[in-house]
Amino acid sequence: MFSKLSPKWMMIIGVALMLLGVILPWLMVLQLVQSTFFLVFLSHACSVAGVILGFLGLVSIVRVGRNSESKEKGNRT
């Protein structure tokens, strides 16, 4: 599943999930949204999934960069 997403989109989706994981508890604290067990669990799951997805996107970008650097060095010699 992750191989179909570009690293850029992985990071964008990861940031969106992390923001959702921050905004939902904030709305619960302000009592604009009623706090339920499901909503608290969903908020935490969004935060964790966002961090993981963002990290995987970052690792993919670094891997692509290293592969292009090694190909450039191989072409020079």
PyMOL commands that set and color helices and strands:
alter all, ss='L'
color gray80, all
select helices_A, chain A and resi 2-4+7-29+37-76
alter helices_A, ss='H'
color red, helices_A
deselect
rebuild
show_as cartoon
